[in-house]
Amino acid sequence: MAYCISNKYVTTRKPHHCWGCNRKFPAGTRLTAKVCADGGVIYTVYWCEVCERVWTVGDYRNDEEMNEGDMREDDYWEEARVEIEGATE
């Protein structure tokens, strides 16, 4: 099980994929950087504002297995995306 060591907003210097929805974001995007530890390995994942909102509002537990891109399967994800980003994909 992964543990979150730090969680902060950053403005990226390079392109990154959001772990929650697997969308690619260009450099200069404000994302949440989560530093995690799992099995002795430390790594950073990035989350977009939409996925952060869905995670906060959704019924998720800290020990729930989450794979890259799974957040898009949440029923609320598209509604949150339109509300935050204001456009359809």
C-alpha positions as CSV (number, residue, x, y, z in Angstrom):
1,M,0.0,0.0,0.0
2,A,1.3,3.4,-0.9
3,Y,1.6,6.2,1.6
4,C,1.5,9.9,0.8
5,I,4.5,11.8,2.2
6,S,3.6,15.2,0.9
7,N,0.9,16.8,-1.1
8,K,1.3,20.3,-2.6
9,Y,0.3,22.5,-5.5
10,V,3.0,23.1,-8.0
11,T,3.4,24.9,-11.4
12,T,5.1,22.3,-13.6
13,R,8.3,23.0,-15.4
14,K,7.8,20.0,-17.7
15,P,4.8,18.2,-19.3
16,H,3.2,15.6,-16.9
17,H,0.3,13.2,-17.0
18,C,-2.4,13.3,-14.3
19,W,-2.4,10.0,-12.4
20,G,-6.1,10.2,-11.8
21,C,-7.3,10.7,-15.4
22,N,-4.1,10.0,-17.5
23,R,-4.5,13.2,-19.4
24,K,-1.3,15.0,-20.5
25,F,-0.7,18.6,-19.3
26,P,1.8,21.0,-20.7
27,A,4.6,22.7,-18.8
28,G,3.3,25.6,-16.8
29,T,0.2,23.8,-15.6
30,R,-0.9,24.0,-11.9
31,L,-1.1,20.4,-10.6
32,T,-1.0,18.7,-7.3
33,A,2.3,16.9,-6.7
34,K,2.0,13.9,-4.4
35,V,5.2,12.3,-3.1
36,C,4.4,8.7,-2.2
37,A,6.3,5.7,-0.8
38,D,5.5,2.1,-1.5
39,G,7.6,-0.9,-0.8
40,G,10.7,1.2,-0.2
41,V,10.3,3.2,-3.4
42,I,9.6,6.9,-3.3
43,Y,7.9,8.5,-6.3
44,T,5.9,11.5,-7.4
45,V,2.5,11.5,-9.1
46,Y,0.7,14.5,-10.4
47,W,-3.1,15.1,-10.2
48,C,-5.1,17.7,-12.0
49,E,-7.7,19.9,-10.4
50,V,-10.6,17.8,-11.7
51,C,-9.3,14.6,-10.3
52,E,-8.5,16.3,-6.9
53,R,-12.1,17.5,-6.8
54,V,-13.5,14.1,-7.7
55,W,-11.3,12.4,-5.1
56,T,-12.4,14.9,-2.4
57,V,-16.1,14.6,-3.2
58,G,-16.2,10.9,-4.1
59,D,-16.6,8.0,-1.8
60,Y,-12.9,6.9,-1.7
61,R,-11.0,5.3,1.1
62,N,-7.3,5.7,1.6
63,D,-6.6,2.0,1.2
64,E,-8.6,1.7,-2.1
65,E,-6.5,0.5,-5.0
66,M,-6.3,3.2,-7.6
67,N,-4.6,2.7,-11.0
68,E,-3.5,5.4,-13.4
69,G,-6.5,6.8,-15.3
70,D,-9.2,5.2,-13.1
71,M,-10.6,8.5,-11.9
72,R,-12.2,9.0,-15.3
73,E,-14.5,6.1,-14.6
74,D,-16.1,8.0,-11.7
75,D,-19.7,9.1,-12.5
76,Y,-18.9,12.7,-11.3
77,W,-15.6,13.1,-13.3
78,E,-17.1,14.6,-16.5
79,E,-19.4,16.9,-14.6
80,A,-16.5,18.2,-12.5
81,R,-14.3,18.6,-15.6
82,V,-16.9,20.8,-17.4
83,E,-17.4,22.8,-14.2
84,I,-13.7,23.5,-13.7
85,E,-12.4,23.6,-17.3
86,G,-15.6,25.0,-18.8
87,A,-15.4,23.1,-22.1
88,T,-16.1,19.7,-23.6
89,E,-13.4,17.4,-24.6
